[in-house]
C-alpha cells in the first residue's frame, strides 16, 4: 500500500516537486517507493514536542509514549522504523516478512478507491525475507515499540513452520511479534484461523517463543470477514493459550462499502475509510469474548473521531496506514491531539480510561461516528 504524505517530509529543493497531490497522480506502488526512499534519506521531520501524559500507556508490559502505531504493510523490509518512530508513532510494525524472499503477486497490485478514501491491495507478502530484515534491525535503536509481523511463504509446504521460523529469528530483537494469518492475498492462509489449524499455529509458535532469551509478546492478527461463530471459536482457542493479544483487523474481501466505484472490483483486500465500520464492530465483538486480553484496533481510522471510537469499542492501542494516503502526514498529530482533548473532555487523565466505553453499542451495530 501507499503512504503518500510526502510533501511535509520533503526538505530539499530537488524533491520539492513530489507533493502529496503529485504522488496521488503516480502509480500507487511507485509513490510508495518514493516515500520509503525519502524516509530512508532522512527527509522526515521529527516530532517537535513530547506527547501528553494522557497518551502514555502500557501494552503487554511495553511502555508506549502514545498508543498510535504505524501498521504493518508500509515498511515491509524494515527500512525505516526509526524515522517513523521519530515522526511520532508510539509503535512501528514492520513486515509482513517471510522466511525466504518473495516477489509477491504480479503488478499492478495496489489500487486507490479515491471517492471512498479506500485502498485495494493484492501485494502477496512481497518482501526481502527474514535475513534482510534481521540485518537492518540488529542493533538498531528505535524510540518506539518495534513490532515484527511474520508470515508464510506462498509456496511453503508447511505454513506453521514458517511462523515458527519467524519467532525464532526475531524474538530477541523485537518488542513484540504479530502472527499474520489474515491476509487474503496468500491462498489458504486464512484457513489458519480455523479451530484445529489455529491450535497448532499458536501451540508451536508460543512454544518457540518460550525458548527465546526474552519473553516477547505475541499478537494474532485476524480478518474482519469472520462471522460471530468464527469469533467464538477463535476466542476459545486464544484464551486457552498464553497468547498476549489480538490485532483486529486486517483488510476485507467484501466490497459493499465501495460497490460501483473505481477499482472497487479489483481482487485483493480493501482497507481505508470504507473498512472502519466492519473492523470496529468485529473489534467490539472480540472484546466481549476475550475479556481484558489486549487488543490493537486497526482498520479505517481516518480522523480523531474514528481513532477515539476504536478505543471506545475496546482497543488498548490503534494502528494507522491507508488513511495517510488521503489525509497526509499531519493526520498522526491531529489524531493524537484529538485523543488528548477527548480524555480531558471526559474528565479523565489517561486514554486507557476510555477503553471499552461503548463496546456493547459497537458490537451490536448501534454506534456511529
C-alpha positions in Angstrom: 0.0 0.0 0.0 1.0 3.6 -0.3 1.8 6.3 2.2 1.6 9.4 0.1 2.0 12.1 2.6 5.4 13.0 1.2 5.0 16.8 0.9 5.6 17.6 4.6 8.6 15.2 4.5 10.5 17.0 1.8 13.3 19.2 2.9 15.5 19.6 -0.3 14.7 21.5 -3.5 15.4 18.6 -5.7 12.5 16.7 -4.3 10.1 19.6 -3.7 8.0 18.6 -6.7 6.9 15.4 -5.1 3.9 16.9 -3.2 1.1 14.7 -1.9 -1.0 15.6 -4.9 1.8 14.6 -7.3 2.1 11.3 -5.5 -1.6 10.7 -5.9 -1.2 11.0 -9.6 1.6 8.4 -9.7 1.1 4.6 -9.8 0.4 3.8 -6.2 3.3 1.4 -5.7 5.7 3.8 -7.4 4.6 6.5 -5.0 5.0 4.2 -2.0 8.6 3.5 -3.1 9.3 7.2 -3.4 8.0 7.8 0.1 10.2 5.0 1.6 13.2 6.5 -0.2 12.5 9.9 1.3 12.2 8.5 4.8 15.4 6.4 4.3 17.3 9.6 3.2 16.3 11.3 6.4 13.9 13.8 4.9 11.1 13.2 7.5 10.6 15.8 10.2 11.0 14.7 13.8 8.2 15.2 16.4 8.8 18.7 17.9 7.1 18.2 21.2 6.6 15.3 23.7 3.3 13.5 23.8 0.9 14.5 26.5 0.7 12.4 29.7 -2.8 11.5 28.7 -1.4 9.3 25.9 1.2 7.4 27.9 0.1 3.8 28.3 1.3 0.3 28.6 0.6 -2.7 26.3 1.6 -6.2 27.3 4.3 -4.7 29.5 5.5 -2.3 26.8 5.8 1.3 27.8 4.3 3.4 25.0 4.7 7.2 24.7 1.4 7.1 22.8 -0.9 4.3 21.7 -0.9 5.2 18.0 1.2 2.9 15.7 2.1 2.5 12.1 0.5 -0.7 10.9 2.3 -3.5 9.1 2.4 -3.3 5.3 4.1 0.1 5.0 7.6 -0.8 5.9 7.7 -4.4 4.7 11.5 -4.7 4.8 12.4 -2.8 8.0 13.9 0.0 6.0 12.6 3.0 8.0 11.4 2.0 11.5 13.5 4.7 13.2 12.3 7.6 11.1 8.7 6.6 11.6 9.3 6.5 15.4 10.9 9.9 15.3 7.9 11.3 13.4 5.8 10.4 16.5 4.4 6.9 16.2 4.2 5.1 19.5 4.6 1.7 17.8 6.1 0.8 14.4 5.3 -2.6 13.0 7.4 -3.8 10.1 6.6 -6.6 7.7 5.0 -8.8 6.8 8.3 -10.8 6.5 8.5 -14.4 5.3 11.4 -16.8 5.8 12.5 -16.6 2.2 12.4 -13.5 -0.1 9.4 -13.5 -2.5 8.3 -11.1 -5.2 4.6 -11.2 -4.4 1.8 -11.0 -6.9 2.2 -9.5 -10.4 1.8 -5.8 -10.8 -0.3 -3.8 -10.8 -1.4 -5.0 -7.4 -2.2 -1.8 -5.5 -5.2 0.5 -6.3 -6.7 3.6 -4.8 -10.5 3.9 -4.4 -10.4 7.7 -4.4 -14.1 8.8 -3.7 -14.3 6.5 -0.6 -10.7 7.0 0.5 -10.1 3.3 0.3 -7.2 1.2 -1.0 -7.3 -2.3 -2.5 -4.1 -4.4 -2.4 -3.1 -7.8 -3.5 0.6 -7.5 -2.8 1.1 -11.1 -1.7 3.7 -10.7 1.1 6.3 -9.2 -1.2 9.4 -8.8 0.9 13.1 -9.5 1.0 12.9 -12.2 3.7 13.9 -12.8 7.3 17.7 -12.2 6.9 17.4 -8.9 5.2 15.0 -7.5 7.8 17.1 -9.0 10.7 20.3 -7.4 9.5 18.6 -4.0 9.3 17.1 -4.3 12.8 20.1 -5.9 14.6 21.4 -3.2 16.9 19.1 -0.5 15.7 17.7 1.8 18.3 14.0 2.6 17.6 12.4 5.1 20.0 9.0 3.3 19.9 7.7 -0.2 20.4 9.1 -2.2 17.5 6.8 -4.9 16.1 7.7 -7.6 13.6 4.8 -9.0 11.6 5.6 -12.6 10.5 4.0 -14.6 7.7 4.5 -17.7 5.5 5.9 -18.0 2.0 3.3 -18.6 -0.6 4.9 -21.9 -1.8 5.7 -23.2 1.7 4.8 -26.9 2.3 4.1 -26.0 6.0 2.8 -22.6 6.8 3.0 -23.1 10.6 6.7 -24.0 10.3 7.3 -20.6 8.6 5.7 -18.8 11.6 7.9 -20.8 14.0 11.0 -19.7 12.0 9.8 -16.1 12.3 9.5 -16.3 16.1 13.0 -17.9 16.3 14.5 -15.2 14.1 13.0 -12.1 15.6 12.0 -12.9 19.2 15.2 -11.5 20.7 15.3 -8.2 18.7 11.6 -7.2 18.5 9.5 -5.6 21.2 6.5 -7.7 20.0 5.7 -10.2 17.2 2.5 -10.5 15.2 1.4 -13.7 13.5 -0.4 -12.5 10.4 -2.8 -15.3 9.4 -5.4 -12.9 7.9 -4.1 -11.6 4.6 -6.5 -12.5 1.8 -3.6 -12.5 -0.7 -1.8 -15.8 0.1 -4.1 -18.7 -0.9 -5.0 -20.8 2.1 -3.5 -18.5 4.7 -6.8 -17.5 6.3 -7.5 -21.2 6.9 -5.1 -20.9 9.8 -7.8 -19.0 11.7 -9.9 -22.2 11.8 -10.1 -24.2 15.0 -7.5 -27.1 14.8 -5.2 -25.2 12.5 -5.2 -22.2 14.9 -4.5 -24.5 17.9 -1.4 -25.9 16.1 -0.2 -22.5 15.0 -0.4 -21.0 18.4 0.9 -24.1 20.1 4.0 -24.2 18.0 4.7 -20.5 17.8 4.3 -20.0 21.5 6.4 -23.0 22.2 9.2 -21.4 20.1 8.7 -18.1 22.0 9.2 -20.0 25.3 12.7 -21.0 24.1 13.8 -17.4 23.3 16.1 -15.5 25.6 13.3 -13.0 26.4 9.5 -13.4 26.6 8.5 -11.3 23.6 4.7 -10.6 23.5 2.9 -12.3 20.6 -0.2 -11.0 18.9 -2.5 -12.7 16.4 -3.9 -10.6 13.6 -7.3 -11.7 12.4 -9.6 -10.8 9.5 -12.8 -8.7 9.7 -14.7 -11.1 7.4 -15.2 -13.7 10.2 -18.8 -14.3 11.4 -19.7 -14.4 15.1 -19.4 -18.2 15.2 -15.9 -18.0 14.0 -15.1 -15.3 16.5 -16.4 -17.6 19.2 -14.1 -20.4 18.1 -11.0 -18.1 17.9 -11.7 -16.7 21.3 -12.0 -20.2 22.8 -8.6 -21.2 21.3 -6.8 -18.0 22.2 -8.0 -18.0 25.8 -6.7 -21.5 26.3 -3.1 -20.3 25.4 -0.7 -17.7 26.7 -1.1 -15.5 23.6 -0.6 -11.9 24.6 -3.1 -10.2 22.4 -5.1 -9.7 19.2 -4.9 -7.3 16.3 -8.4 -6.6 14.9 -8.4 -6.4 11.9 -6.8 -7.0 8.5 -8.3 -6.0 5.2 -11.7 -7.2 3.9 -12.6 -9.0 0.8 -16.1 -7.5 0.9 -17.0 -4.6 -1.4 -20.4 -3.5 -0.1 -19.0 -0.1 1.1 -17.4 0.8 -2.2 -19.7 -1.0 -4.7 -19.5 0.5 -8.2 -16.6 2.8 -7.5 -13.4 3.0 -9.5 -11.1 0.0 -8.7 -13.6 -1.5 -6.3 -13.8 -4.7 -8.3 -10.1 -5.4 -8.2 -9.1 -8.6 -6.4 -7.5 -8.1 -3.0 -8.1 -6.7 0.4 -9.9 -3.4 1.0 -8.6 -1.0 3.6 -9.0 2.6 4.5 -12.1 4.5 5.5 -14.6 2.0 4.0 -13.3 -0.7 6.3 -14.0 1.3 9.5 -17.5 0.1 10.5 -16.9 -3.6 9.8 -13.5 -3.6 11.6 -14.8 -1.7 14.6 -17.8 -3.9 15.0 -15.5 -7.0 14.9 -13.2 -5.3 17.4 -16.0 -4.8 19.9 -17.3 -8.3 19.4 -13.9 -9.8 20.1 -13.6 -7.5 23.2 -16.8 -9.1 24.5 -15.3 -12.5 24.0 -11.8 -12.1 25.3 -12.2 -10.0 28.4 -9.2 -8.0 29.3 -6.9 -9.6 26.7 -5.0 -6.7 25.0 -6.3 -5.7 21.5 -4.8 -3.4 18.9 -7.5 -1.8 16.8 -6.8 -1.4 13.1 -9.0 -0.7 10.1 -10.4 2.5 8.7 -9.1 5.0 11.2 -9.2 8.3 9.3 -9.8 11.1 11.9 -9.5 11.9 15.6 -13.2 10.8 16.0 -12.6 7.4 14.4 -9.5 6.9 16.4 -11.4 7.6 19.6 -14.2 5.2 18.5 -11.6 2.4 18.3 -10.7 2.9 22.0 -14.4 3.1 23.0 -15.1 -0.1 21.1 -12.4 -1.9 23.1 -8.9 -1.2 21.7 -6.0 -0.7 24.0 -3.9 0.8 21.2 -4.5 1.6 17.5 -2.6 1.5 14.2 -2.9 3.6 11.0 -1.8 3.2 7.4 -4.2 3.7 4.5 -5.8 6.9 5.7 -2.4 8.6 5.5 -2.7 8.2 1.7 -5.5 10.7 1.7 -5.2 12.5 5.0 -1.5 13.4 4.9 1.2 13.0 7.5 -0.3 15.6 9.8 -3.2 13.1 10.4 -1.0 11.5 13.1 -0.6 14.7 15.0 -4.3 15.6 14.6 -5.3 12.2 15.9 -3.1 12.5 19.0 -4.3 16.0 19.8 -7.9 14.8 19.4 -7.4 11.9 21.7 -5.9 14.2 24.4 -8.9 16.5 24.0 -11.3 13.6 24.3 -9.7 12.4 27.5 -9.9 15.8 29.1 -13.5 16.3 27.9 -14.5 13.2 29.8 -12.8 14.4 32.9 -10.2 11.6 32.8 -6.5 11.6 33.0 -5.5 8.8 30.5 -6.6 7.3 27.3 -6.8 3.9 29.0 -9.8 5.1 31.0 -11.9 5.4 27.8 -11.2 1.8 26.6 -14.4 -0.1 26.2 -16.7 2.7 27.0 -19.0 1.8 24.1 -18.2 -1.8 23.4 -21.7 -3.0 23.7 -23.0 -0.4 21.3 -20.4 -1.1 18.7 -20.8 -4.9 19.0 -24.5 -4.6 18.3 -24.0 -2.2 15.4 -25.7 0.7 17.2 -22.8 3.1 17.4 -21.8 5.6 14.8 -19.2 8.3 14.5 
